[in-house]
Amino acid sequence: MPLYLWSTMAEDGESAWDIGRRRARREEGGFSYRNAQVLDLDGTVLACLIGYPLPDRPAVIDYDNTPAMFVPLEELEQLAPGTWYVNVLAAEPRTRGQGFGTRLLSVADELAAANGKAGLSLITSDTNSGAQRLYERCGYRVVSDRKMVKDGWQSDSERWLLMTKTL
């Protein structure tokens, strides 16, 4: 989904990856390098976690100005106030199955506890079964879901799943 969204934001001469890199370089915001934990080997990235605390009191969703595809995601985030939110967990395809996701989710647990959070949350798609198995092994459970709004994004998925974990 991010690649699709970034492609819609790109201007002449920019690629979707240019937009993603610019967004990750920001000093503030959830998708910022400041919220990233990276596992690397000799400077080569193996896996990455981006996470941050959700507010204890969620902001009211501005349905008139929020792109429709974000509304179900924001609705789900509002169901997990005050948790540590795992926004991104990604592993280089050739490194999958080597325990890096489990390691980074353990880091997320530590960050949540260090920030006084009693739980964690994340959102995944209904067809991302490999990720769901990983999250379940690490103590996450599906607590709610919402129908996806795709707005041109091509995906076999139909629903977003909110998964939470209590520390």
DSSP file (Angstrom, degrees, kcal/mol; ACC not computed):
  #  RESIDUE AA STRUCTURE BP1 BP2  ACC     N-H-->O    O-->H-N    N-H-->O    O-->H-N    TCO  KAPPA ALPHA  PHI   PSI    X-CA   Y-CA   Z-CA
    1    1 A M     >        0   0    0      0, 0.0     4,-2.7     0, 0.0     5,-0.2   0.000 360.0 360.0 360.0 -44.1    0.0    0.0    0.0
    2    2 A P  H  >  +     0   0    0      0, 0.0     4,-3.3     0, 0.0     5,-0.3   0.921 360.0  51.8 -57.0 -42.3    2.7    2.6    0.8
    3    3 A L  H  > S+     0   0    0      1,-0.2     4,-2.0     2,-0.2     5,-0.1   0.910 110.8  48.4 -61.2 -40.9    4.3    2.2   -2.7
    4    4 A Y  H  > S+     0   0    0      2,-0.2     4,-1.3     1,-0.2    -1,-0.2   0.949 113.8  46.4 -61.7 -48.9    0.9    2.8   -4.3
    5    5 A L  H  X S+     0   0    0     -4,-2.7     4,-0.9     1,-0.2     3,-0.4   0.915 111.6  50.9 -61.9 -43.4    0.2    5.8   -2.1
    6    6 A W  H >X S+     0   0    0     -4,-3.3     4,-1.1     1,-0.2     3,-0.7   0.873 105.2  57.2 -63.3 -34.9    3.7    7.2   -2.8
    7    7 A S  H 3< S+     0   0    0     -4,-2.0    -1,-0.2    -5,-0.3    -2,-0.2   0.839 104.5  52.2 -65.1 -30.8    3.2    6.8   -6.5
    8    8 A T  H 3< S+     0   0    0     -4,-1.3    -1,-0.2    -3,-0.4    -2,-0.2   0.706 111.2  48.1 -76.1 -18.5    0.1    9.0   -6.3
    9    9 A M  H << S+     0   0    0     -4,-0.9    -2,-0.2    -3,-0.7    -1,-0.2   0.607  87.2 110.6 -93.4 -15.1    2.1   11.7   -4.5
   10   10 A A     <  -     0   0    0     -4,-1.1     2,-0.2    -3,-0.2     6,-0.1  -0.328  52.9-154.8 -68.0 140.4    5.0   11.7   -6.9
   11   11 A E    >   -     0   0    0      1,-0.2     3,-2.6     4,-0.1    -1,-0.1  -0.516  47.1 -49.3-102.9 176.8    5.5   14.7   -9.2
   12   12 A D  T 3  S+     0   0    0      1,-0.3    -1,-0.2    -2,-0.2     3,-0.1  -0.191 130.0  11.9 -49.9 129.3    7.3   14.8  -12.5
   13   13 A G  T 3  S+     0   0    0      1,-0.3     2,-0.3    -3,-0.1    -1,-0.3   0.378 104.6 111.2  84.0  -4.0   10.7   13.1  -12.3
   14   14 A E    <   -     0   0    0     -3,-2.6    -1,-0.3    -7,-0.1     2,-0.2  -0.797  53.9-149.0-103.5 145.1   10.0   11.6   -8.9
   15   15 A S     >  -     0   0    0     -2,-0.3     4,-1.6    -3,-0.1     3,-0.2  -0.650  31.4-108.8-100.8 166.2    9.5    7.9   -8.2
   16   16 A A  H  > S+     0   0    0     -2,-0.2     4,-2.3     1,-0.2     5,-0.1   0.885 122.2  55.8 -58.8 -38.0    7.4    6.4   -5.5
   17   17 A W  H  > S+     0   0    0      1,-0.2     4,-2.7     2,-0.2    -1,-0.2   0.842 100.9  57.8 -65.9 -32.7   10.6    5.4   -3.7
   18   18 A D  H  > S+     0   0    0     -3,-0.2     4,-2.3     2,-0.2    -1,-0.2   0.924 108.1  46.9 -60.1 -43.5   11.7    9.1   -3.8
   19   19 A I  H  X S+     0   0    0     -4,-1.6     4,-2.7     2,-0.2    -2,-0.2   0.937 111.8  50.3 -63.7 -46.8    8.6   10.0   -1.9
   20   20 A G  H  X S+     0   0    0     -4,-2.3     4,-2.5     1,-0.2    -2,-0.2   0.911 111.0  48.4 -58.4 -44.3    9.1    7.2    0.6
   21   21 A R  H  X S+     0   0    0     -4,-2.7     4,-1.6     2,-0.2    -1,-0.2   0.913 111.5  50.1 -63.6 -41.6   12.7    8.2    1.3
   22   22 A R  H  < S+     0   0    0     -4,-2.3     4,-0.4     1,-0.2    -2,-0.2   0.915 111.9  47.9 -63.3 -42.0   11.7   11.8    1.7
   23   23 A R  H >< S+     0   0    0     -4,-2.7     3,-1.2     1,-0.2    -1,-0.2   0.907 110.4  51.3 -65.8 -40.4    8.9   10.9    4.2
   24   24 A A  H 3< S+     0   0    0     -4,-2.5     9,-2.5     1,-0.2    -1,-0.2   0.779 104.1  59.4 -67.5 -25.8   11.3    8.6    6.1
   25   25 A R  T 3< S+     0   0    0     -4,-1.6    -1,-0.2     7,-0.2    -2,-0.2   0.557  80.6 116.9 -79.4  -7.1   13.8   11.4    6.4
   26   26 A R    <   -     0   0    0     -3,-1.2     8,-0.5    -4,-0.4     7,-0.5  -0.237  64.8-140.2 -61.5 149.4   11.3   13.6    8.2
   27   27 A E  S    S+     0   0    0      5,-0.1     2,-0.3     6,-0.1    -1,-0.1   0.760  84.3  33.9 -78.9 -26.9   12.2   14.7   11.8
   28   28 A E  S    S+     0   0    0      3,-0.1     5,-0.1     6,-0.0    -2,-0.1  -0.774  82.4  64.6-127.1 169.0    8.6   14.3   12.9
   29   29 A G  S    S-     0   0    0     -2,-0.3     3,-0.2     1,-0.1     6,-0.1  -0.045  85.3 -81.7  98.5 157.5    5.6   12.0   12.2
   30   30 A G  S    S+     0   0    0      1,-0.2     2,-1.8    -2,-0.1     5,-0.1   0.921 122.8  58.0 -61.1 -46.4    5.0    8.3   12.7
   31   31 A F  S    S+     0   0    0     -3,-0.1     2,-0.3     3,-0.1    -5,-0.3  -0.575  84.5 123.0 -88.0  76.8    6.8    7.3    9.5
   32   32 A S  S >  S-     0   0    0     -2,-1.8     3,-2.1    -3,-0.2    -7,-0.2  -0.968  74.2-119.2-136.0 147.7   10.1    8.9   10.4
   33   33 A Y  G >  S+     0   0    0     -9,-2.5     3,-1.7    -7,-0.5    -8,-0.1   0.778 110.6  71.2 -57.4 -25.1   13.6    7.6   10.8
   34   34 A R  G 3  S+     0   0    0     -8,-0.5    -1,-0.3     1,-0.3    -7,-0.1   0.732  99.7  46.3 -65.1 -20.3   13.5    8.7   14.4
   35   35 A N  G <  S+     0   0    0     -3,-2.1    16,-1.9    -5,-0.1     2,-0.3   0.230  94.6 107.7-103.1  12.2   11.0    5.8   15.0
   36   36 A A  E <   -A   50   0A   0     -3,-1.7     2,-0.4    14,-0.2    14,-0.2  -0.718  45.8-169.2-101.2 142.1   13.0    3.2   13.2
   37   37 A Q  E     -A   49   0A   0     12,-2.9    12,-2.6    -2,-0.3     2,-0.4  -0.999  17.4-166.3-121.8 128.0   14.9    0.2   14.6
   38   38 A V  E     -A   48   0A   0     -2,-0.4     2,-0.5    10,-0.2    10,-0.2  -0.950  16.2-153.8-123.7 134.6   17.1   -1.5   12.0
   39   39 A L  E     +A   47   0A   0      8,-2.6     7,-3.4    -2,-0.4     8,-1.5  -0.918  30.7 169.3 -99.4 127.6   18.9   -4.9   12.0
   40   40 A D  E     -A   45   0A   0     -2,-0.5     2,-0.4     5,-0.3     5,-0.2  -0.928  31.6-148.0-137.4 162.9   21.9   -4.9    9.7
   41   41 A L  E >  S-A   44   0A   0      3,-2.2     3,-1.8    -2,-0.3    -2,-0.0  -0.962  86.4 -23.3-131.7 113.2   24.9   -6.9    8.9
   42   42 A D  T 3  S-     0   0    0     -2,-0.4     3,-0.1     1,-0.3    -1,-0.1   0.867 129.4 -47.6  52.4  40.8   28.0   -5.0    7.8
   43   43 A G  T 3  S+     0   0    0      1,-0.2     2,-0.6     0, 0.0    -1,-0.3   0.426 111.8 120.2  85.1  -1.8   25.8   -2.1    6.7
   44   44 A T  E <   -A   41   0A   0     -3,-1.8    -3,-2.2     1,-0.0    -1,-0.2  -0.873  65.9-124.4 -98.9 122.7   23.3   -4.2    4.8
   45   45 A V  E     +A   40   0A   0     -2,-0.6    -5,-0.3    -5,-0.2     3,-0.1  -0.459  32.3 172.9 -68.7 129.8   19.7   -3.8    6.1
   46   46 A L  E     -     0   0A   0     -7,-3.4    46,-2.8     1,-0.4     2,-0.3   0.767  65.1 -12.9-101.5 -40.4   18.2   -7.1    7.1
   47   47 A A  E     -AB  39  91A   0     -8,-1.5    -8,-2.6    44,-0.3    -1,-0.4  -0.982  58.8-151.6-160.9 160.5   14.9   -6.0    8.7
   48   48 A C  E     -AB  38  90A   0     42,-3.0    42,-2.5    -2,-0.3     2,-0.4  -0.996   3.9-164.1-144.5 145.6   13.3   -2.9   10.1
   49   49 A L  E     -AB  37  89A   0    -12,-2.6   -12,-2.9    -2,-0.3     2,-0.5  -0.996   3.9-172.3-125.6 132.7   10.7   -1.9   12.7
   50   50 A I  E     +AB  36  88A   0     38,-2.5    38,-2.0    -2,-0.4    37,-1.9  -0.990  24.6 149.9-123.1 122.3    9.0    1.5   12.8
   51   51 A G  E     + B   0  86A   0    -16,-1.9    35,-0.2    -2,-0.5    -2,-0.1  -0.976  15.3 168.0-150.2 160.8    6.8    2.1   15.9
   52   52 A Y  E     - B   0  85A   0     33,-1.7    33,-3.3    -2,-0.3     2,-0.2  -0.974  42.0 -81.6-166.2 161.6    5.6    4.8   18.2
   53   53 A P  E     - B   0  84A   0      0, 0.0    31,-0.2     0, 0.0     3,-0.1  -0.540  36.6-136.9 -76.8 137.7    3.1    5.4   21.0
   54   54 A L        -     0   0    0     29,-3.3    28,-0.1    -2,-0.2    24,-0.0  -0.665  37.0 -94.3 -83.6 148.4   -0.5    6.1   20.0
   55   55 A P        -     0   0    0      0, 0.0    27,-1.7     0, 0.0    28,-0.3  -0.259  22.0-128.2 -62.5 150.8   -2.2    8.9   22.0
   56   56 A D  S    S+     0   0    0      1,-0.3    -2,-0.0    25,-0.3    27,-0.0   0.829 106.6  37.9 -66.3 -31.8   -4.1    8.0   25.1
   57   57 A R  S    S-     0   0    0     24,-0.1    -1,-0.3    25,-0.0    21,-0.0  -0.936  92.8-139.0-120.9 106.3   -7.0   10.0   23.7
   58   58 A P        -     0   0    0      0, 0.0     2,-0.1     0, 0.0     3,-0.1  -0.286  21.0-110.1 -66.1 148.2   -7.3    9.6   19.9
   59   59 A A        -     0   0    0      1,-0.1     2,-0.2     3,-0.0    19,-0.0  -0.407  40.1 -96.7 -70.7 152.6   -8.1   12.6   17.8
   60   60 A V        -     0   0    0     -2,-0.1     2,-0.3     1,-0.1    -1,-0.1  -0.537  42.8-112.8 -70.1 134.6  -11.5   12.7   16.2
   61   61 A I        -     0   0    0     -2,-0.2     2,-1.4     1,-0.1     3,-0.1  -0.553  17.8-140.1 -72.6 128.0  -11.4   11.5   12.6
   62   62 A D    >>  -     0   0    0     -2,-0.3     4,-1.6     1,-0.2     3,-1.1  -0.710  22.3-177.1 -88.0  87.4  -12.0   14.3   10.1
   63   63 A Y  T 34 S+     0   0    0     -2,-1.4    -1,-0.2     1,-0.3     8,-0.1   0.763  76.9  57.4 -61.6 -26.1  -14.1   12.2    7.7
   64   64 A D  T 34 S+     0   0    0      1,-0.2    -1,-0.3    -3,-0.1    -2,-0.1   0.794 119.2  27.4 -75.2 -27.6  -14.5   15.1    5.3
   65   65 A N  T <4 S+     0   0    0     -3,-1.1    -2,-0.2     2,-0.1    -1,-0.2   0.428  96.9  95.2-118.0  -0.6  -10.7   15.6    4.8
   66   66 A T  S  < S-     0   0    0     -4,-1.6     5,-0.1     1,-0.0    -5,-0.0  -0.810  84.5-109.4 -92.5 127.3   -9.3   12.2    5.4
   67   67 A P    >>  -     0   0    0      0, 0.0     3,-2.2     0, 0.0     4,-0.9  -0.306  28.9-121.7 -54.4 136.7   -8.7   10.1    2.2
   68   68 A A  G >4 S+     0   0    0      1,-0.3     3,-0.5     2,-0.2    81,-0.1   0.794 109.3  61.6 -53.9 -33.8  -11.3    7.3    2.3
   69   69 A M  G 34 S+     0   0    0      1,-0.2     4,-0.4     2,-0.1    80,-0.3   0.736 105.2  48.7 -69.8 -18.9   -8.6    4.6    2.1
   70   70 A F  G <> S+     0   0    0     -3,-2.2     4,-2.7     1,-0.1     5,-0.3   0.684  89.8  82.4 -89.6 -20.0   -7.2    5.8    5.5
   71   71 A V  H <X S+     0   0    0     -4,-0.9     4,-2.7    -3,-0.5     5,-0.2   0.916  91.1  46.8 -56.5 -50.1  -10.5    5.9    7.3
   72   72 A P  H  > S+     0   0    0      0, 0.0     4,-2.0     0, 0.0    -1,-0.2   0.881 113.4  50.8 -62.0 -33.7  -10.7    2.2    8.3
   73   73 A L  H  > S+     0   0    0     -4,-0.4     4,-2.4     2,-0.2    -2,-0.2   0.923 112.0  46.0 -66.9 -43.5   -7.0    2.3    9.4
   74   74 A E  H  X S+     0   0    0     -4,-2.7     4,-2.0     2,-0.2    -1,-0.2   0.887 110.0  54.5 -66.9 -37.7   -7.7    5.3   11.6
   75   75 A E  H  X S+     0   0    0     -4,-2.7     4,-0.6    -5,-0.3    -1,-0.2   0.914 110.4  46.6 -61.5 -41.3  -10.8    3.8   13.0
   76   76 A L  H >< S+     0   0    0     -4,-2.0     3,-1.4    -5,-0.2     4,-0.2   0.917 108.7  54.1 -67.5 -42.6   -8.9    0.7   14.0
   77   77 A E  H >< S+     0   0    0     -4,-2.4     3,-1.9     1,-0.3    -1,-0.2   0.880 102.1  59.9 -57.8 -36.4   -6.0    2.7   15.6
   78   78 A Q  H 3< S+     0   0    0     -4,-2.0    -1,-0.3     1,-0.3    -2,-0.2   0.716  95.8  62.4 -66.0 -18.8   -8.7    4.5   17.7
   79   79 A L  T << S+     0   0    0     -3,-1.4    -1,-0.3    -4,-0.6    -2,-0.2   0.495 104.0  49.5 -82.8  -2.7   -9.6    1.2   19.2
   80   80 A A  S X  S+     0   0    0     -3,-1.9     3,-1.4    -4,-0.2    -1,-0.2  -0.300  77.1 172.4-129.6  49.7   -6.1    0.8   20.6
   81   81 A P  T 3   +     0   0    0      0, 0.0   -25,-0.3     0, 0.0     3,-0.1  -0.249  65.9  17.2 -62.4 147.1   -5.4    4.1   22.4
   82   82 A G  T 3  S+     0   0    0    -27,-1.7    36,-0.4     1,-0.2    37,-0.3   0.576  96.5 123.9  72.9   9.3   -2.3    4.4   24.5
   83   83 A T  S <  S-     0   0    0     -3,-1.4   -29,-3.3   -28,-0.3     2,-0.6  -0.549  71.9-104.4 -95.2 166.0   -0.6    1.4   23.0
   84   84 A W  E     -Bc  53 120A   0     35,-2.3    37,-2.4   -31,-0.2     2,-0.6  -0.831  42.4-142.7 -86.3 120.1    2.8    1.1   21.3
   85   85 A Y  E     -Bc  52 121A   0    -33,-3.3   -33,-1.7    -2,-0.6     2,-1.1  -0.762   8.4-150.4 -96.9 122.2    1.9    1.0   17.6
   86   86 A V  E     +Bc  51 122A   0     35,-3.1    37,-0.5    -2,-0.6   -35,-0.2  -0.786  23.8 171.0 -87.0 101.1    3.9   -1.2   15.2
   87   87 A N  E     +     0   0A   0    -37,-1.9     2,-0.4    -2,-1.1   -36,-0.2   0.874  64.1  16.6 -81.4 -40.4    3.6    0.7   12.0
   88   88 A V  E     +B   50   0A   0    -38,-2.0   -38,-2.5     2,-0.0     2,-0.4  -0.998  52.7 170.3-138.9 132.2    6.1   -1.2    9.9
   89   89 A L  E     +B   49   0A   0     -2,-0.4     2,-0.4   -40,-0.2   -40,-0.2  -0.922  24.4 159.6-135.8 113.8    7.7   -4.6   10.3
   90   90 A A  E     -B   48   0A   0    -42,-2.5   -42,-3.0    -2,-0.4     2,-0.4  -0.992  22.1-166.5-140.8 142.7    9.6   -5.6    7.2
   91   91 A A  E     -B   47   0A   0     -2,-0.4   -44,-0.3   -44,-0.3     5,-0.1  -0.973  38.6-100.9-125.6 143.2   12.4   -8.0    6.4
   92   92 A E    >>  -     0   0    0    -46,-2.8     3,-2.8    -2,-0.4     4,-0.6  -0.419  41.6-118.9 -54.4 130.5   14.4   -8.2    3.2
   93   93 A P  G >4 S+     0   0    0      0, 0.0     3,-1.1     0, 0.0    -1,-0.1   0.833 112.7  54.3 -49.1 -39.0   12.8  -11.1    1.3
   94   94 A R  G 34 S+     0   0    0      1,-0.2    -2,-0.1     3,-0.0   -48,-0.0   0.642 108.6  50.6 -72.3 -11.4   16.0  -13.2    1.3
   95   95 A T  G X4 S+     0   0    0     -3,-2.8     3,-1.1   -49,-0.2     5,-0.4   0.420  80.8 121.5-104.8   0.9   16.2  -12.9    5.2
   96   96 A R  T <<  +     0   0    0     -3,-1.1   -49,-0.0    -4,-0.6    -6,-0.0  -0.304  68.3  31.2 -65.8 148.1   12.7  -14.0    6.0
   97   97 A G  T 3  S+     0   0    0      1,-0.0    -1,-0.2     0, 0.0    -3,-0.0   0.559  89.5 103.1  83.4   8.8   12.3  -17.0    8.3
   98   98 A Q  S <  S-     0   0    0     -3,-1.1    -2,-0.1     0, 0.0    -1,-0.0   0.274  98.5-101.2-107.5  10.1   15.5  -16.3   10.2
   99   99 A G  S  > S+     0   0    0     -4,-0.0     4,-2.2     3,-0.0     5,-0.1   0.506  85.9 122.8  90.2   4.1   13.9  -14.8   13.3
  100  100 A F  H  > S+     0   0    0     -5,-0.4     4,-2.5     2,-0.2     5,-0.2   0.891  75.1  51.1 -69.2 -37.6   14.5  -11.1   12.6
  101  101 A G  H  > S+     0   0    0      2,-0.2     4,-2.4     1,-0.2    -1,-0.2   0.924 111.1  48.4 -62.6 -44.3   10.8  -10.2   12.8
  102  102 A T  H  > S+     0   0    0      2,-0.2     4,-1.7     1,-0.2    -2,-0.2   0.915 111.5  50.7 -61.2 -43.6   10.6  -12.0   16.2
  103  103 A R  H  X S+     0   0    0     -4,-2.2     4,-1.7     1,-0.2    -2,-0.2   0.919 111.8  46.7 -60.6 -44.8   13.7  -10.1   17.4
  104  104 A L  H  X S+     0   0    0     -4,-2.5     4,-2.2     1,-0.2    -1,-0.2   0.854 108.8  54.2 -70.7 -33.5   12.3   -6.7   16.3
  105  105 A L  H  X S+     0   0    0     -4,-2.4     4,-1.9     2,-0.2    -1,-0.2   0.840 106.5  53.3 -67.2 -30.5    8.9   -7.4   17.9
  106  106 A S  H  X S+     0   0    0     -4,-1.7     4,-2.0     2,-0.2    -2,-0.2   0.880 107.1  51.3 -66.8 -38.5   10.8   -8.1   21.1
  107  107 A V  H  X S+     0   0    0     -4,-1.7     4,-2.7     2,-0.2    -2,-0.2   0.909 107.1  53.8 -61.8 -42.0   12.4   -4.7   20.7
  108  108 A A  H  X S+     0   0    0     -4,-2.2     4,-2.7     1,-0.2    -2,-0.2   0.904 106.1  52.6 -59.7 -41.6    8.9   -3.3   20.3
  109  109 A D  H  X S+     0   0    0     -4,-1.9     4,-2.5     1,-0.2    -1,-0.2   0.928 110.7  47.6 -57.6 -45.7    7.9   -4.9   23.6
  110  110 A E  H  X S+     0   0    0     -4,-2.0     4,-2.6     1,-0.2    -2,-0.2   0.904 112.4  48.5 -63.8 -42.7   11.0   -3.2   25.3
  111  111 A L  H  X S+     0   0    0     -4,-2.7     4,-1.4     2,-0.2    -1,-0.2   0.901 111.2  50.8 -64.9 -41.1   10.2    0.2   23.7
  112  112 A A  H  <>S+     0   0    0     -4,-2.7     5,-3.0    -5,-0.2     3,-0.4   0.949 113.2  44.9 -60.9 -49.1    6.5   -0.1   24.8
  113  113 A A  H ><5S+     0   0    0     -4,-2.5     3,-1.8     1,-0.2    -2,-0.2   0.909 110.9  53.3 -62.4 -42.7    7.5   -0.9   28.4
  114  114 A A  H 3<5S+     0   0    0     -4,-2.6    -1,-0.2     1,-0.3    -2,-0.2   0.768 109.9  49.7 -63.9 -25.0   10.2    1.8   28.5
  115  115 A N  T 3<5S-     0   0    0     -4,-1.4    -1,-0.3    -3,-0.4    -2,-0.2   0.222 120.9-107.7 -98.9  13.5    7.5    4.3   27.4
  116  116 A G  T < 5 +     0   0    0     -3,-1.8     2,-0.4     1,-0.2    -3,-0.2   0.737  67.9 149.1  72.3  23.5    5.0    3.1   30.0
  117  117 A K      < -     0   0    0     -5,-3.0    -1,-0.2    -6,-0.2   -34,-0.1  -0.745  39.3-157.4 -93.6 138.0    2.7    1.4   27.6
  118  118 A A  S    S+     0   0    0    -36,-0.4    49,-3.1    -2,-0.4     2,-0.3   0.475  73.5  10.7 -90.6  -3.3    0.7   -1.7   28.8
  119  119 A G  E     - D   0 166A   0    -37,-0.3   -35,-2.3    47,-0.3     2,-0.3  -0.979  62.9-128.7-163.6 173.1    0.2   -3.1   25.4
  120  120 A L  E     -cD  84 165A   0     45,-2.7    45,-2.2    -2,-0.3     2,-0.3  -0.871  17.6-166.7-128.2 160.7    1.0   -3.0   21.7
  121  121 A S  E     +cD  85 164A   0    -37,-2.4   -35,-3.1    -2,-0.3     2,-0.3  -0.974   8.5 170.8-145.2 159.2   -1.0   -2.8   18.5
  122  122 A L  E     -cD  86 163A   0     41,-2.0    41,-2.8    -2,-0.3     2,-0.4  -0.970  22.9-134.2-159.6 162.6   -0.6   -3.3   14.8
  123  123 A I  E     + D   0 162A   0    -37,-0.5     2,-0.3    -2,-0.3    39,-0.2  -0.992  27.6 167.0-125.9 132.7   -2.7   -3.5   11.7
  124  124 A T  E     - D   0 161A   0     37,-2.1    37,-3.5    -2,-0.4     2,-0.2  -0.867  35.9 -97.8-135.0 169.8   -2.3   -6.1    9.0
  125  125 A S  E >   - D   0 160A   0     -2,-0.3     3,-1.3    35,-0.2    35,-0.2  -0.554  29.3-117.0 -90.9 158.1   -4.3   -7.4    6.0
  126  126 A D  T 3  S+     0   0    0     33,-2.1    34,-0.1     1,-0.3    -1,-0.1   0.708 113.5  50.5 -66.5 -20.1   -6.5  -10.4    6.1
  127  127 A T  T 3  S+     0   0    0     32,-0.2     2,-1.8     1,-0.1     3,-0.3   0.454  81.0  94.7 -97.8  -0.1   -4.3  -12.2    3.4
  128  128 A N    <>  +     0   0    0     -3,-1.3     4,-2.3     1,-0.2     5,-0.2  -0.456  46.3 157.6 -88.2  65.8   -1.0  -11.6    5.1
  129  129 A S  H  >  +     0   0    0     -2,-1.8     4,-2.4     1,-0.2    -1,-0.2   0.829  65.7  56.4 -65.4 -34.8   -1.1  -15.0    6.8
  130  130 A G  H  > S+     0   0    0     -3,-0.3     4,-1.9     2,-0.2    -1,-0.2   0.931 110.8  44.3 -62.4 -44.8    2.7  -15.3    7.3
  131  131 A A  H  > S+     0   0    0      2,-0.2     4,-3.0     1,-0.2     5,-0.2   0.911 111.0  54.8 -65.3 -41.9    2.7  -12.1    9.3
  132  132 A Q  H  X S+     0   0    0     -4,-2.3     4,-2.7     1,-0.2    -2,-0.2   0.909 107.3  50.1 -59.1 -42.2   -0.4  -13.1   11.2
  133  133 A R  H  X S+     0   0    0     -4,-2.4     4,-2.5     2,-0.2    -1,-0.2   0.923 111.5  48.9 -62.2 -43.1    1.3  -16.3   12.3
  134  134 A L  H  X S+     0   0    0     -4,-1.9     4,-1.6     2,-0.2    -2,-0.2   0.953 112.6  47.3 -59.6 -50.2    4.4  -14.4   13.4
  135  135 A Y  H  <>S+     0   0    0     -4,-3.0     5,-2.8     1,-0.2    -2,-0.2   0.905 112.1  49.9 -60.8 -41.7    2.3  -11.9   15.4
  136  136 A E  H ><5S+     0   0    0     -4,-2.7     3,-1.7     1,-0.2    -1,-0.2   0.908 108.1  53.0 -64.1 -41.1    0.2  -14.7   17.0
  137  137 A R  H 3<5S+     0   0    0     -4,-2.5    -1,-0.2     1,-0.3    -2,-0.2   0.831 108.8  51.9 -60.4 -30.4    3.4  -16.5   18.0
  138  138 A C  T 3<5S-     0   0    0     -4,-1.6    -1,-0.3    -5,-0.2    -2,-0.2   0.310 130.4 -93.6 -92.2   8.5    4.5  -13.3   19.6
  139  139 A G  T < 5S+     0   0    0     -3,-1.7    27,-0.3     1,-0.3    -3,-0.2   0.479  78.0 137.2 100.7   3.1    1.3  -12.9   21.6
  140  140 A Y      < -     0   0    0     -5,-2.8     2,-0.3    -6,-0.2    -1,-0.3  -0.560  30.4-167.4 -82.8 148.4   -0.9  -10.7   19.4
  141  141 A R  E     -E  164   0A   0     23,-2.3    23,-2.3    -2,-0.2     2,-0.3  -0.989  28.4-108.1-134.3 144.3   -4.6  -11.4   18.9
  142  142 A V  E     +E  163   0A   0     -2,-0.3    21,-0.3    21,-0.2     3,-0.1  -0.564  40.1 167.0 -69.6 127.4   -7.1  -10.1   16.4
  143  143 A V  E     -     0   0A   0     19,-3.0     2,-0.3     1,-0.4    -1,-0.2   0.585  60.6  -6.0-117.8 -18.9   -9.5   -7.8   18.2
  144  144 A S  E     -E  162   0A   0     18,-1.2    18,-2.8     2,-0.0    -1,-0.4  -0.980  56.5-158.4-164.7 169.1  -11.3   -6.0   15.4
  145  145 A D  E     -E  161   0A   0     -2,-0.3     2,-0.3    16,-0.2    16,-0.2  -0.978   1.5-158.7-152.3 163.1  -11.4   -5.5   11.6
  146  146 A R  E     -E  160   0A   0     14,-1.9    14,-3.2    -2,-0.3     2,-0.2  -0.988  31.3-103.6-142.7 148.6  -12.6   -3.1    8.9
  147  147 A K  E     -E  159   0A   0     -2,-0.3    12,-0.3    12,-0.2     2,-0.1  -0.513  43.8-115.7 -68.9 137.5  -13.3   -3.4    5.3
  148  148 A M        -     0   0    0     10,-2.7     2,-0.5    -2,-0.2    -1,-0.1  -0.439  14.2-149.7 -73.1 147.7  -10.6   -2.0    3.1
  149  149 A V        -     0   0    0    -80,-0.3     9,-0.0    -2,-0.1     4,-0.0  -0.990  16.9-176.9-113.6 117.1  -11.2    1.0    0.8
  150  150 A K    >   -     0   0    0     -2,-0.5     3,-2.6     2,-0.1    -1,-0.1   0.803   8.5-167.8 -94.7 -30.5   -8.9    0.5   -2.1
  151  151 A D  T 3  S-     0   0    0      1,-0.3     3,-0.1   -83,-0.0   -82,-0.1   0.859  84.9 -34.1  44.2  46.7   -9.4    3.7   -4.3
  152  152 A G  T 3  S+     0   0    0      1,-0.3     2,-0.3     0, 0.0    -1,-0.3   0.234 105.1 132.3  96.9 -14.3   -7.5    2.1   -7.2
  153  153 A W    <   -     0   0    0     -3,-2.6     2,-0.6     1,-0.1    -1,-0.3  -0.570  54.2-134.6 -72.6 130.6   -5.0    0.1   -5.1
  154  154 A Q        +     0   0    0     -2,-0.3     2,-0.3    -3,-0.1  -150,-0.1  -0.787  44.1 141.0 -91.7 119.1   -4.7   -3.4   -6.4
  155  155 A S        -     0   0    0     -2,-0.6    -5,-0.0     2,-0.1    -2,-0.0  -0.980  51.9-141.7-156.5 143.7   -4.8   -6.0   -3.6
  156  156 A D  S    S+     0   0    0     -2,-0.3    -1,-0.1   -29,-0.0    -2,-0.0   0.650  77.8 101.5 -76.9 -15.9   -6.3   -9.4   -3.0
  157  157 A S        -     0   0    0      1,-0.1    -2,-0.1    -3,-0.0     3,-0.1  -0.305  46.4-178.3 -70.5 153.5   -7.0   -8.4    0.6
  158  158 A E        +     0   0    0      1,-0.3   -10,-2.7   -11,-0.0     2,-0.3   0.577  61.8  38.9-121.6 -24.1  -10.5   -7.3    1.7
  159  159 A R  E     - E   0 147A   0    -12,-0.3   -33,-2.1   -14,-0.0     2,-0.4  -0.951  62.9-134.6-136.2 150.6  -10.1   -6.4    5.3
  160  160 A W  E     -DE 125 146A   0    -14,-3.2   -14,-1.9    -2,-0.3     2,-0.5  -0.855  25.3-150.3 -96.0 138.2   -7.7   -4.8    7.8
  161  161 A L  E     -DE 124 145A   0    -37,-3.5   -37,-2.1    -2,-0.4     2,-0.6  -0.946   3.0-149.1-114.1 126.7   -7.1   -6.6   11.0
  162  162 A L  E     -DE 123 144A   0    -18,-2.8   -19,-3.0    -2,-0.5   -18,-1.2  -0.841  19.4-173.4 -90.2 123.9   -6.3   -4.9   14.3
  163  163 A M  E     -DE 122 142A   0    -41,-2.8   -41,-2.0    -2,-0.6     2,-0.3  -0.957   2.0-174.6-118.5 137.8   -4.1   -7.1   16.5
  164  164 A T  E     -DE 121 141A   0    -23,-2.3   -23,-2.3    -2,-0.4     2,-0.3  -0.882  10.6-161.7-129.9 162.5   -3.1   -6.2   20.0
  165  165 A K  E     -D  120   0A   0    -45,-2.2   -45,-2.7    -2,-0.3     2,-0.4  -0.994  13.0-141.3-143.8 134.9   -0.9   -7.6   22.7
  166  166 A T  E      D  119   0A   0     -2,-0.3   -47,-0.3   -27,-0.3   -48,-0.1  -0.809 360.0 360.0 -95.6 136.7   -0.9   -7.0   26.4
  167  167 A L              0   0    0    -49,-3.1   -48,-0.2    -2,-0.4    -1,-0.1   0.456 360.0 360.0 -85.9 360.0    2.5   -6.7   28.2
